[in-house]
């Protein structure tokens, strides 16, 4: 449990380590896109960490990076095929950012820094923790951006053909001269939201660490 919590809080890939920011800013235009991308990254993290850990003693140091990229790429390709076949709406919504998981710094970074040095069980727990931390971080960014920028919240839309349900809530705030703030639907709004949440998260994290030391 400590390993999972470490990935969510102390080593949060977005707010602490600042990894995977490109996809996190691009995909957070809706809550649905954000949490589904988080699930996809978590799946790839868990399975790639597991395989990397299993073969860690068999791979020479000079070919570690290309070997790990092939492993990650294999799982991303499998995920792409499955989504394209069974959840095409999600496959289309994530677009180019789905195959780009292959070069996501988070996945390769955990393979190199953790999975290649620990046993399979701990590698899997690390993948779960880091994946959940990533998903929660980008979901929080998406909630703020979508509500403030579009005055909507999309929980289930692109996957409605798969689930049979559609959940899109509109006019969260009364429409007036303030809401919605369209700047939050742009890349500028994404950076502003990330900066605000990063400051808040790290302030709370430092306060928690201070309380633990006392």
PyMOL commands that place a pseudoatom at each C-alpha (Angstrom):
pseudoatom trace, name=CA, resn=UNK, resi=1, chain=A, elem=C, hetatm=0, pos=[0.000, 0.000, 0.000]
pseudoatom trace, name=CA, resn=UNK, resi=2, chain=A, elem=C, hetatm=0, pos=[2.891, 2.330, 0.776]
pseudoatom trace, name=CA, resn=UNK, resi=3, chain=A, elem=C, hetatm=0, pos=[4.235, 1.863, -2.764]
pseudoatom trace, name=CA, resn=UNK, resi=4, chain=A, elem=C, hetatm=0, pos=[0.868, 2.791, -4.277]
pseudoatom trace, name=CA, resn=UNK, resi=5, chain=A, elem=C, hetatm=0, pos=[0.470, 5.878, -2.082]
pseudoatom trace, name=CA, resn=UNK, resi=6, chain=A, elem=C, hetatm=0, pos=[4.014, 6.928, -2.932]
pseudoatom trace, name=CA, resn=UNK, resi=7, chain=A, elem=C, hetatm=0, pos=[3.121, 6.946, -6.637]
pseudoatom trace, name=CA, resn=UNK, resi=8, chain=A, elem=C, hetatm=0, pos=[-0.026, 8.963, -5.992]
pseudoatom trace, name=CA, resn=UNK, resi=9, chain=A, elem=C, hetatm=0, pos=[1.395, 11.616, -3.664]
pseudoatom trace, name=CA, resn=UNK, resi=10, chain=A, elem=C, hetatm=0, pos=[5.152, 11.764, -3.054]
pseudoatom trace, name=CA, resn=UNK, resi=11, chain=A, elem=C, hetatm=0, pos=[6.118, 10.905, -6.631]
pseudoatom trace, name=CA, resn=UNK, resi=12, chain=A, elem=C, hetatm=0, pos=[3.073, 12.166, -8.502]
pseudoatom trace, name=CA, resn=UNK, resi=13, chain=A, elem=C, hetatm=0, pos=[4.173, 12.228, -12.132]
pseudoatom trace, name=CA, resn=UNK, resi=14, chain=A, elem=C, hetatm=0, pos=[2.355, 15.464, -13.014]
pseudoatom trace, name=CA, resn=UNK, resi=15, chain=A, elem=C, hetatm=0, pos=[2.523, 17.692, -9.933]
pseudoatom trace, name=CA, resn=UNK, resi=16, chain=A, elem=C, hetatm=0, pos=[5.853, 16.539, -8.468]
pseudoatom trace, name=CA, resn=UNK, resi=17, chain=A, elem=C, hetatm=0, pos=[8.030, 14.944, -11.163]
pseudoatom trace, name=CA, resn=UNK, resi=18, chain=A, elem=C, hetatm=0, pos=[6.620, 17.044, -14.050]
pseudoatom trace, name=CA, resn=UNK, resi=19, chain=A, elem=C, hetatm=0, pos=[6.523, 14.098, -16.464]
pseudoatom trace, name=CA, resn=UNK, resi=20, chain=A, elem=C, hetatm=0, pos=[4.027, 13.433, -19.242]
pseudoatom trace, name=CA, resn=UNK, resi=21, chain=A, elem=C, hetatm=0, pos=[2.908, 17.057, -19.405]
pseudoatom trace, name=CA, resn=UNK, resi=22, chain=A, elem=C, hetatm=0, pos=[2.316, 17.220, -23.174]
pseudoatom trace, name=CA, resn=UNK, resi=23, chain=A, elem=C, hetatm=0, pos=[-0.408, 14.596, -23.259]
pseudoatom trace, name=CA, resn=UNK, resi=24, chain=A, elem=C, hetatm=0, pos=[-1.815, 15.716, -19.914]
pseudoatom trace, name=CA, resn=UNK, resi=25, chain=A, elem=C, hetatm=0, pos=[-2.386, 19.262, -21.172]
pseudoatom trace, name=CA, resn=UNK, resi=26, chain=A, elem=C, hetatm=0, pos=[-3.674, 18.210, -24.579]
pseudoatom trace, name=CA, resn=UNK, resi=27, chain=A, elem=C, hetatm=0, pos=[-6.117, 15.536, -23.435]
pseudoatom trace, name=CA, resn=UNK, resi=28, chain=A, elem=C, hetatm=0, pos=[-7.688, 17.395, -20.493]
pseudoatom trace, name=CA, resn=UNK, resi=29, chain=A, elem=C, hetatm=0, pos=[-10.328, 19.255, -22.506]
pseudoatom trace, name=CA, resn=UNK, resi=30, chain=A, elem=C, hetatm=0, pos=[-12.971, 16.934, -21.014]
pseudoatom trace, name=CA, resn=UNK, resi=31, chain=A, elem=C, hetatm=0, pos=[-13.106, 14.822, -17.863]
pseudoatom trace, name=CA, resn=UNK, resi=32, chain=A, elem=C, hetatm=0, pos=[-13.979, 11.718, -19.863]
pseudoatom trace, name=CA, resn=UNK, resi=33, chain=A, elem=C, hetatm=0, pos=[-10.904, 11.977, -22.083]
pseudoatom trace, name=CA, resn=UNK, resi=34, chain=A, elem=C, hetatm=0, pos=[-8.706, 12.575, -19.033]
pseudoatom trace, name=CA, resn=UNK, resi=35, chain=A, elem=C, hetatm=0, pos=[-9.751, 9.655, -16.859]
pseudoatom trace, name=CA, resn=UNK, resi=36, chain=A, elem=C, hetatm=0, pos=[-9.869, 7.263, -19.816]
pseudoatom trace, name=CA, resn=UNK, resi=37, chain=A, elem=C, hetatm=0, pos=[-6.347, 8.280, -20.837]
pseudoatom trace, name=CA, resn=UNK, resi=38, chain=A, elem=C, hetatm=0, pos=[-5.338, 7.733, -17.210]
pseudoatom trace, name=CA, resn=UNK, resi=39, chain=A, elem=C, hetatm=0, pos=[-6.766, 4.216, -17.307]
pseudoatom trace, name=CA, resn=UNK, resi=40, chain=A, elem=C, hetatm=0, pos=[-4.921, 3.459, -20.559]
pseudoatom trace, name=CA, resn=UNK, resi=41, chain=A, elem=C, hetatm=0, pos=[-1.601, 4.725, -19.167]
pseudoatom trace, name=CA, resn=UNK, resi=42, chain=A, elem=C, hetatm=0, pos=[-2.138, 2.722, -15.964]
pseudoatom trace, name=CA, resn=UNK, resi=43, chain=A, elem=C, hetatm=0, pos=[-2.743, -0.483, -17.941]
pseudoatom trace, name=CA, resn=UNK, resi=44, chain=A, elem=C, hetatm=0, pos=[0.434, 0.042, -19.978]
pseudoatom trace, name=CA, resn=UNK, resi=45, chain=A, elem=C, hetatm=0, pos=[2.410, 0.941, -16.841]
pseudoatom trace, name=CA, resn=UNK, resi=46, chain=A, elem=C, hetatm=0, pos=[1.359, -2.153, -14.935]
pseudoatom trace, name=CA, resn=UNK, resi=47, chain=A, elem=C, hetatm=0, pos=[2.045, -4.665, -17.707]
pseudoatom trace, name=CA, resn=UNK, resi=48, chain=A, elem=C, hetatm=0, pos=[5.262, -3.071, -18.949]
pseudoatom trace, name=CA, resn=UNK, resi=49, chain=A, elem=C, hetatm=0, pos=[6.588, -2.799, -15.376]
pseudoatom trace, name=CA, resn=UNK, resi=50, chain=A, elem=C, hetatm=0, pos=[5.748, -6.465, -14.815]
pseudoatom trace, name=CA, resn=UNK, resi=51, chain=A, elem=C, hetatm=0, pos=[7.583, -7.672, -17.939]
pseudoatom trace, name=CA, resn=UNK, resi=52, chain=A, elem=C, hetatm=0, pos=[10.560, -5.364, -17.382]
pseudoatom trace, name=CA, resn=UNK, resi=53, chain=A, elem=C, hetatm=0, pos=[10.912, -6.643, -13.818]
pseudoatom trace, name=CA, resn=UNK, resi=54, chain=A, elem=C, hetatm=0, pos=[10.711, -10.278, -14.898]
pseudoatom trace, name=CA, resn=UNK, resi=55, chain=A, elem=C, hetatm=0, pos=[13.463, -9.911, -17.523]
pseudoatom trace, name=CA, resn=UNK, resi=56, chain=A, elem=C, hetatm=0, pos=[15.538, -7.317, -15.642]
pseudoatom trace, name=CA, resn=UNK, resi=57, chain=A, elem=C, hetatm=0, pos=[18.485, -9.673, -15.073]
pseudoatom trace, name=CA, resn=UNK, resi=58, chain=A, elem=C, hetatm=0, pos=[18.507, -10.898, -18.666]
pseudoatom trace, name=CA, resn=UNK, resi=59, chain=A, elem=C, hetatm=0, pos=[18.804, -7.543, -20.453]
pseudoatom trace, name=CA, resn=UNK, resi=60, chain=A, elem=C, hetatm=0, pos=[22.330, -6.059, -20.841]
pseudoatom trace, name=CA, resn=UNK, resi=61, chain=A, elem=C, hetatm=0, pos=[22.687, -2.440, -19.736]
pseudoatom trace, name=CA, resn=UNK, resi=62, chain=A, elem=C, hetatm=0, pos=[23.630, -1.175, -23.194]
pseudoatom trace, name=CA, resn=UNK, resi=63, chain=A, elem=C, hetatm=0, pos=[20.337, -2.313, -24.768]
pseudoatom trace, name=CA, resn=UNK, resi=64, chain=A, elem=C, hetatm=0, pos=[17.986, -1.618, -21.872]
pseudoatom trace, name=CA, resn=UNK, resi=65, chain=A, elem=C, hetatm=0, pos=[16.297, 1.459, -23.333]
pseudoatom trace, name=CA, resn=UNK, resi=66, chain=A, elem=C, hetatm=0, pos=[15.450, 0.018, -26.779]
pseudoatom trace, name=CA, resn=UNK, resi=67, chain=A, elem=C, hetatm=0, pos=[14.308, -3.232, -25.145]
pseudoatom trace, name=CA, resn=UNK, resi=68, chain=A, elem=C, hetatm=0, pos=[11.992, -1.403, -22.762]
pseudoatom trace, name=CA, resn=UNK, resi=69, chain=A, elem=C, hetatm=0, pos=[10.619, 0.780, -25.573]
pseudoatom trace, name=CA, resn=UNK, resi=70, chain=A, elem=C, hetatm=0, pos=[9.759, -2.379, -27.545]
pseudoatom trace, name=CA, resn=UNK, resi=71, chain=A, elem=C, hetatm=0, pos=[7.977, -3.799, -24.494]
pseudoatom trace, name=CA, resn=UNK, resi=72, chain=A, elem=C, hetatm=0, pos=[6.002, -0.601, -23.931]
pseudoatom trace, name=CA, resn=UNK, resi=73, chain=A, elem=C, hetatm=0, pos=[5.235, -0.306, -27.649]
pseudoatom trace, name=CA, resn=UNK, resi=74, chain=A, elem=C, hetatm=0, pos=[3.895, -3.862, -27.716]
pseudoatom trace, name=CA, resn=UNK, resi=75, chain=A, elem=C, hetatm=0, pos=[1.382, -3.199, -24.942]
pseudoatom trace, name=CA, resn=UNK, resi=76, chain=A, elem=C, hetatm=0, pos=[0.341, 0.134, -26.455]
pseudoatom trace, name=CA, resn=UNK, resi=77, chain=A, elem=C, hetatm=0, pos=[-0.259, -1.568, -29.819]
pseudoatom trace, name=CA, resn=UNK, resi=78, chain=A, elem=C, hetatm=0, pos=[-2.351, -4.290, -28.164]
pseudoatom trace, name=CA, resn=UNK, resi=79, chain=A, elem=C, hetatm=0, pos=[-4.366, -1.619, -26.349]
pseudoatom trace, name=CA, resn=UNK, resi=80, chain=A, elem=C, hetatm=0, pos=[-4.873, 0.294, -29.610]
pseudoatom trace, name=CA, resn=UNK, resi=81, chain=A, elem=C, hetatm=0, pos=[-6.137, -2.806, -31.412]
pseudoatom trace, name=CA, resn=UNK, resi=82, chain=A, elem=C, hetatm=0, pos=[-8.562, -3.662, -28.601]
pseudoatom trace, name=CA, resn=UNK, resi=83, chain=A, elem=C, hetatm=0, pos=[-9.970, -0.127, -28.385]
pseudoatom trace, name=CA, resn=UNK, resi=84, chain=A, elem=C, hetatm=0, pos=[-10.278, 0.234, -32.149]
pseudoatom trace, name=CA, resn=UNK, resi=85, chain=A, elem=C, hetatm=0, pos=[-12.165, -3.043, -32.337]
pseudoatom trace, name=CA, resn=UNK, resi=86, chain=A, elem=C, hetatm=0, pos=[-14.451, -2.768, -29.312]
pseudoatom trace, name=CA, resn=UNK, resi=87, chain=A, elem=C, hetatm=0, pos=[-14.525, 0.906, -28.157]
pseudoatom trace, name=CA, resn=UNK, resi=88, chain=A, elem=C, hetatm=0, pos=[-14.012, 2.882, -31.355]
pseudoatom trace, name=CA, resn=UNK, resi=89, chain=A, elem=C, hetatm=0, pos=[-15.457, 6.067, -29.836]
pseudoatom trace, name=CA, resn=UNK, resi=90, chain=A, elem=C, hetatm=0, pos=[-12.710, 6.111, -27.210]
pseudoatom trace, name=CA, resn=UNK, resi=91, chain=A, elem=C, hetatm=0, pos=[-10.060, 5.203, -29.786]
pseudoatom trace, name=CA, resn=UNK, resi=92, chain=A, elem=C, hetatm=0, pos=[-11.160, 8.153, -31.920]
pseudoatom trace, name=CA, resn=UNK, resi=93, chain=A, elem=C, hetatm=0, pos=[-11.427, 10.562, -28.969]
pseudoatom trace, name=CA, resn=UNK, resi=94, chain=A, elem=C, hetatm=0, pos=[-7.892, 9.877, -27.711]
pseudoatom trace, name=CA, resn=UNK, resi=95, chain=A, elem=C, hetatm=0, pos=[-6.550, 10.096, -31.261]
pseudoatom trace, name=CA, resn=UNK, resi=96, chain=A, elem=C, hetatm=0, pos=[-2.800, 10.498, -31.704]
pseudoatom trace, name=CA, resn=UNK, resi=97, chain=A, elem=C, hetatm=0, pos=[-2.229, 10.662, -27.935]
pseudoatom trace, name=CA, resn=UNK, resi=98, chain=A, elem=C, hetatm=0, pos=[-2.979, 6.950, -27.554]
pseudoatom trace, name=CA, resn=UNK, resi=99, chain=A, elem=C, hetatm=0, pos=[0.014, 5.690, -29.600]
pseudoatom trace, name=CA, resn=UNK, resi=100, chain=A, elem=C, hetatm=0, pos=[2.142, 8.447, -28.063]
pseudoatom trace, name=CA, resn=UNK, resi=101, chain=A, elem=C, hetatm=0, pos=[1.950, 6.573, -24.743]
pseudoatom trace, name=CA, resn=UNK, resi=102, chain=A, elem=C, hetatm=0, pos=[4.956, 4.701, -26.162]
pseudoatom trace, name=CA, resn=UNK, resi=103, chain=A, elem=C, hetatm=0, pos=[7.141, 7.782, -25.691]
pseudoatom trace, name=CA, resn=UNK, resi=104, chain=A, elem=C, hetatm=0, pos=[5.475, 8.973, -22.506]
pseudoatom trace, name=CA, resn=UNK, resi=105, chain=A, elem=C, hetatm=0, pos=[8.250, 9.847, -20.051]
pseudoatom trace, name=CA, resn=UNK, resi=106, chain=A, elem=C, hetatm=0, pos=[6.257, 8.364, -17.180]
pseudoatom trace, name=CA, resn=UNK, resi=107, chain=A, elem=C, hetatm=0, pos=[6.140, 4.833, -18.596]
pseudoatom trace, name=CA, resn=UNK, resi=108, chain=A, elem=C, hetatm=0, pos=[9.756, 4.600, -19.707]
pseudoatom trace, name=CA, resn=UNK, resi=109, chain=A, elem=C, hetatm=0, pos=[10.915, 6.461, -16.590]
pseudoatom trace, name=CA, resn=UNK, resi=110, chain=A, elem=C, hetatm=0, pos=[9.312, 3.966, -14.211]
pseudoatom trace, name=CA, resn=UNK, resi=111, chain=A, elem=C, hetatm=0, pos=[10.673, 1.049, -16.235]
pseudoatom trace, name=CA, resn=UNK, resi=112, chain=A, elem=C, hetatm=0, pos=[14.218, 2.406, -15.954]
pseudoatom trace, name=CA, resn=UNK, resi=113, chain=A, elem=C, hetatm=0, pos=[14.161, 3.758, -12.411]
pseudoatom trace, name=CA, resn=UNK, resi=114, chain=A, elem=C, hetatm=0, pos=[11.950, 1.214, -10.636]
pseudoatom trace, name=CA, resn=UNK, resi=115, chain=A, elem=C, hetatm=0, pos=[10.822, -1.894, -12.535]
pseudoatom trace, name=CA, resn=UNK, resi=116, chain=A, elem=C, hetatm=0, pos=[14.343, -2.773, -13.690]
pseudoatom trace, name=CA, resn=UNK, resi=117, chain=A, elem=C, hetatm=0, pos=[15.547, -2.816, -10.074]
pseudoatom trace, name=CA, resn=UNK, resi=118, chain=A, elem=C, hetatm=0, pos=[12.762, -4.466, -8.061]
pseudoatom trace, name=CA, resn=UNK, resi=119, chain=A, elem=C, hetatm=0, pos=[10.806, -7.707, -7.948]
pseudoatom trace, name=CA, resn=UNK, resi=120, chain=A, elem=C, hetatm=0, pos=[7.648, -8.134, -10.118]
pseudoatom trace, name=CA, resn=UNK, resi=121, chain=A, elem=C, hetatm=0, pos=[5.200, -7.629, -7.244]
pseudoatom trace, name=CA, resn=UNK, resi=122, chain=A, elem=C, hetatm=0, pos=[6.629, -4.270, -6.256]
pseudoatom trace, name=CA, resn=UNK, resi=123, chain=A, elem=C, hetatm=0, pos=[6.941, -3.246, -9.914]
pseudoatom trace, name=CA, resn=UNK, resi=124, chain=A, elem=C, hetatm=0, pos=[3.232, -3.894, -10.442]
pseudoatom trace, name=CA, resn=UNK, resi=125, chain=A, elem=C, hetatm=0, pos=[2.299, -1.924, -7.312]
pseudoatom trace, name=CA, resn=UNK, resi=126, chain=A, elem=C, hetatm=0, pos=[4.480, 0.949, -8.491]
pseudoatom trace, name=CA, resn=UNK, resi=127, chain=A, elem=C, hetatm=0, pos=[2.711, 0.917, -11.858]
pseudoatom trace, name=CA, resn=UNK, resi=128, chain=A, elem=C, hetatm=0, pos=[-0.677, 0.979, -10.165]
pseudoatom trace, name=CA, resn=UNK, resi=129, chain=A, elem=C, hetatm=0, pos=[0.280, 3.839, -7.844]
pseudoatom trace, name=CA, resn=UNK, resi=130, chain=A, elem=C, hetatm=0, pos=[1.902, 5.996, -10.518]
pseudoatom trace, name=CA, resn=UNK, resi=131, chain=A, elem=C, hetatm=0, pos=[-0.963, 5.286, -12.927]
pseudoatom trace, name=CA, resn=UNK, resi=132, chain=A, elem=C, hetatm=0, pos=[-3.616, 6.254, -10.392]
pseudoatom trace, name=CA, resn=UNK, resi=133, chain=A, elem=C, hetatm=0, pos=[-1.644, 9.370, -9.474]
pseudoatom trace, name=CA, resn=UNK, resi=134, chain=A, elem=C, hetatm=0, pos=[-1.447, 10.354, -13.143]
pseudoatom trace, name=CA, resn=UNK, resi=135, chain=A, elem=C, hetatm=0, pos=[-5.152, 9.674, -13.693]
pseudoatom trace, name=CA, resn=UNK, resi=136, chain=A, elem=C, hetatm=0, pos=[-6.230, 11.693, -10.649]
pseudoatom trace, name=CA, resn=UNK, resi=137, chain=A, elem=C, hetatm=0, pos=[-3.957, 14.589, -11.608]
pseudoatom trace, name=CA, resn=UNK, resi=138, chain=A, elem=C, hetatm=0, pos=[-5.160, 14.937, -15.193]
pseudoatom trace, name=CA, resn=UNK, resi=139, chain=A, elem=C, hetatm=0, pos=[-8.775, 14.341, -14.147]
pseudoatom trace, name=CA, resn=UNK, resi=140, chain=A, elem=C, hetatm=0, pos=[-8.531, 17.235, -11.700]
pseudoatom trace, name=CA, resn=UNK, resi=141, chain=A, elem=C, hetatm=0, pos=[-7.066, 19.461, -14.414]
pseudoatom trace, name=CA, resn=UNK, resi=142, chain=A, elem=C, hetatm=0, pos=[-9.853, 18.389, -16.780]
pseudoatom trace, name=CA, resn=UNK, resi=143, chain=A, elem=C, hetatm=0, pos=[-12.643, 19.050, -14.271]
pseudoatom trace, name=CA, resn=UNK, resi=144, chain=A, elem=C, hetatm=0, pos=[-11.509, 22.633, -13.770]
pseudoatom trace, name=CA, resn=UNK, resi=145, chain=A, elem=C, hetatm=0, pos=[-10.866, 23.266, -17.464]
pseudoatom trace, name=CA, resn=UNK, resi=146, chain=A, elem=C, hetatm=0, pos=[-14.157, 21.789, -18.663]
pseudoatom trace, name=CA, resn=UNK, resi=147, chain=A, elem=C, hetatm=0, pos=[-16.416, 23.337, -16.044]
pseudoatom trace, name=CA, resn=UNK, resi=148, chain=A, elem=C, hetatm=0, pos=[-14.844, 26.795, -16.119]
pseudoatom trace, name=CA, resn=UNK, resi=149, chain=A, elem=C, hetatm=0, pos=[-14.099, 26.806, -19.838]
pseudoatom trace, name=CA, resn=UNK, resi=150, chain=A, elem=C, hetatm=0, pos=[-17.176, 25.101, -21.294]
pseudoatom trace, name=CA, resn=UNK, resi=151, chain=A, elem=C, hetatm=0, pos=[-19.648, 25.087, -18.388]
pseudoatom trace, name=CA, resn=UNK, resi=152, chain=A, elem=C, hetatm=0, pos=[-20.137, 21.367, -18.902]
pseudoatom trace, name=CA, resn=UNK, resi=153, chain=A, elem=C, hetatm=0, pos=[-18.873, 18.130, -17.389]
pseudoatom trace, name=CA, resn=UNK, resi=154, chain=A, elem=C, hetatm=0, pos=[-18.547, 15.048, -19.601]
pseudoatom trace, name=CA, resn=UNK, resi=155, chain=A, elem=C, hetatm=0, pos=[-18.437, 11.763, -17.727]
pseudoatom trace, name=CA, resn=UNK, resi=156, chain=A, elem=C, hetatm=0, pos=[-19.531, 9.392, -20.472]
pseudoatom trace, name=CA, resn=UNK, resi=157, chain=A, elem=C, hetatm=0, pos=[-19.981, 10.303, -24.124]
pseudoatom trace, name=CA, resn=UNK, resi=158, chain=A, elem=C, hetatm=0, pos=[-17.455, 8.794, -26.534]
pseudoatom trace, name=CA, resn=UNK, resi=159, chain=A, elem=C, hetatm=0, pos=[-17.854, 5.380, -24.878]
pseudoatom trace, name=CA, resn=UNK, resi=160, chain=A, elem=C, hetatm=0, pos=[-21.662, 5.548, -24.711]
pseudoatom trace, name=CA, resn=UNK, resi=161, chain=A, elem=C, hetatm=0, pos=[-21.962, 3.083, -27.608]
pseudoatom trace, name=CA, resn=UNK, resi=162, chain=A, elem=C, hetatm=0, pos=[-19.989, 0.584, -25.521]
pseudoatom trace, name=CA, resn=UNK, resi=163, chain=A, elem=C, hetatm=0, pos=[-21.614, 1.201, -22.122]
pseudoatom trace, name=CA, resn=UNK, resi=164, chain=A, elem=C, hetatm=0, pos=[-25.125, 2.050, -23.302]
pseudoatom trace, name=CA, resn=UNK, resi=165, chain=A, elem=C, hetatm=0, pos=[-25.179, 5.216, -21.171]
pseudoatom trace, name=CA, resn=UNK, resi=166, chain=A, elem=C, hetatm=0, pos=[-24.438, 8.851, -21.925]
pseudoatom trace, name=CA, resn=UNK, resi=167, chain=A, elem=C, hetatm=0, pos=[-23.658, 11.318, -19.122]
pseudoatom trace, name=CA, resn=UNK, resi=168, chain=A, elem=C, hetatm=0, pos=[-23.018, 14.910, -20.163]
pseudoatom trace, name=CA, resn=UNK, resi=169, chain=A, elem=C, hetatm=0, pos=[-24.059, 17.689, -17.780]
pseudoatom trace, name=CA, resn=UNK, resi=170, chain=A, elem=C, hetatm=0, pos=[-24.473, 21.193, -19.179]
pseudoatom trace, name=CA, resn=UNK, resi=171, chain=A, elem=C, hetatm=0, pos=[-24.850, 24.667, -17.652]
pseudoatom trace, name=CA, resn=UNK, resi=172, chain=A, elem=C, hetatm=0, pos=[-23.136, 23.832, -14.359]
pseudoatom trace, name=CA, resn=UNK, resi=173, chain=A, elem=C, hetatm=0, pos=[-23.065, 27.569, -13.553]
pseudoatom trace, name=CA, resn=UNK, resi=174, chain=A, elem=C, hetatm=0, pos=[-25.668, 30.122, -14.636]
pseudoatom trace, name=CA, resn=UNK, resi=175, chain=A, elem=C, hetatm=0, pos=[-24.501, 31.524, -17.977]
pseudoatom trace, name=CA, resn=UNK, resi=176, chain=A, elem=C, hetatm=0, pos=[-23.452, 35.154, -17.499]
pseudoatom trace, name=CA, resn=UNK, resi=177, chain=A, elem=C, hetatm=0, pos=[-20.660, 37.577, -18.357]
pseudoatom trace, name=CA, resn=UNK, resi=178, chain=A, elem=C, hetatm=0, pos=[-18.151, 35.487, -16.363]
pseudoatom trace, name=CA, resn=UNK, resi=179, chain=A, elem=C, hetatm=0, pos=[-18.985, 31.869, -17.216]
pseudoatom trace, name=CA, resn=UNK, resi=180, chain=A, elem=C, hetatm=0, pos=[-17.916, 30.164, -19.319]
pseudoatom trace, name=CA, resn=UNK, resi=181, chain=A, elem=C, hetatm=0, pos=[-14.325, 31.446, -19.570]
pseudoatom trace, name=CA, resn=UNK, resi=182, chain=A, elem=C, hetatm=0, pos=[-13.295, 30.243, -23.023]
pseudoatom trace, name=CA, resn=UNK, resi=183, chain=A, elem=C, hetatm=0, pos=[-9.586, 30.774, -22.295]
pseudoatom trace, name=CA, resn=UNK, resi=184, chain=A, elem=C, hetatm=0, pos=[-9.636, 27.571, -20.233]
pseudoatom trace, name=CA, resn=UNK, resi=185, chain=A, elem=C, hetatm=0, pos=[-10.442, 25.539, -23.351]
pseudoatom trace, name=CA, resn=UNK, resi=186, chain=A, elem=C, hetatm=0, pos=[-7.147, 26.651, -24.899]
pseudoatom trace, name=CA, resn=UNK, resi=187, chain=A, elem=C, hetatm=0, pos=[-3.549, 25.618, -24.208]
pseudoatom trace, name=CA, resn=UNK, resi=188, chain=A, elem=C, hetatm=0, pos=[-3.114, 28.817, -22.173]
pseudoatom trace, name=CA, resn=UNK, resi=189, chain=A, elem=C, hetatm=0, pos=[-5.905, 27.738, -19.856]
pseudoatom trace, name=CA, resn=UNK, resi=190, chain=A, elem=C, hetatm=0, pos=[-4.328, 24.308, -19.544]
pseudoatom trace, name=CA, resn=UNK, resi=191, chain=A, elem=C, hetatm=0, pos=[-1.019, 25.808, -18.399]
pseudoatom trace, name=CA, resn=UNK, resi=192, chain=A, elem=C, hetatm=0, pos=[-2.761, 28.160, -15.959]
pseudoatom trace, name=CA, resn=UNK, resi=193, chain=A, elem=C, hetatm=0, pos=[-4.741, 25.300, -14.444]
pseudoatom trace, name=CA, resn=UNK, resi=194, chain=A, elem=C, hetatm=0, pos=[-1.647, 23.114, -14.161]
pseudoatom trace, name=CA, resn=UNK, resi=195, chain=A, elem=C, hetatm=0, pos=[0.345, 25.904, -12.498]
pseudoatom trace, name=CA, resn=UNK, resi=196, chain=A, elem=C, hetatm=0, pos=[-2.382, 26.604, -9.938]
pseudoatom trace, name=CA, resn=UNK, resi=197, chain=A, elem=C, hetatm=0, pos=[-2.861, 22.946, -9.038]
pseudoatom trace, name=CA, resn=UNK, resi=198, chain=A, elem=C, hetatm=0, pos=[0.885, 22.323, -8.894]
pseudoatom trace, name=CA, resn=UNK, resi=199, chain=A, elem=C, hetatm=0, pos=[1.378, 25.093, -6.353]
pseudoatom trace, name=CA, resn=UNK, resi=200, chain=A, elem=C, hetatm=0, pos=[-1.594, 23.911, -4.291]
pseudoatom trace, name=CA, resn=UNK, resi=201, chain=A, elem=C, hetatm=0, pos=[-0.576, 20.230, -4.394]
pseudoatom trace, name=CA, resn=UNK, resi=202, chain=A, elem=C, hetatm=0, pos=[3.027, 20.847, -3.373]
pseudoatom trace, name=CA, resn=UNK, resi=203, chain=A, elem=C, hetatm=0, pos=[2.022, 23.228, -0.615]
pseudoatom trace, name=CA, resn=UNK, resi=204, chain=A, elem=C, hetatm=0, pos=[-0.301, 20.594, 0.841]
pseudoatom trace, name=CA, resn=UNK, resi=205, chain=A, elem=C, hetatm=0, pos=[2.367, 17.899, 0.372]
pseudoatom trace, name=CA, resn=UNK, resi=206, chain=A, elem=C, hetatm=0, pos=[4.995, 19.929, 2.224]
pseudoatom trace, name=CA, resn=UNK, resi=207, chain=A, elem=C, hetatm=0, pos=[2.556, 20.666, 5.036]
pseudoatom trace, name=CA, resn=UNK, resi=208, chain=A, elem=C, hetatm=0, pos=[1.840, 16.946, 5.322]
pseudoatom trace, name=CA, resn=UNK, resi=209, chain=A, elem=C, hetatm=0, pos=[5.547, 16.117, 5.435]
pseudoatom trace, name=CA, resn=UNK, resi=210, chain=A, elem=C, hetatm=0, pos=[6.064, 18.750, 8.139]
pseudoatom trace, name=CA, resn=UNK, resi=211, chain=A, elem=C, hetatm=0, pos=[3.270, 17.261, 10.247]
pseudoatom trace, name=CA, resn=UNK, resi=212, chain=A, elem=C, hetatm=0, pos=[4.782, 13.774, 9.851]
pseudoatom trace, name=CA, resn=UNK, resi=213, chain=A, elem=C, hetatm=0, pos=[8.196, 14.985, 11.021]
pseudoatom trace, name=CA, resn=UNK, resi=214, chain=A, elem=C, hetatm=0, pos=[6.652, 16.632, 14.084]
for i in range(1, 214): cmd.bond("trace and resi %d" % i, "trace and resi %d" % (i + 1))
show_as sticks, trace
zoom trace
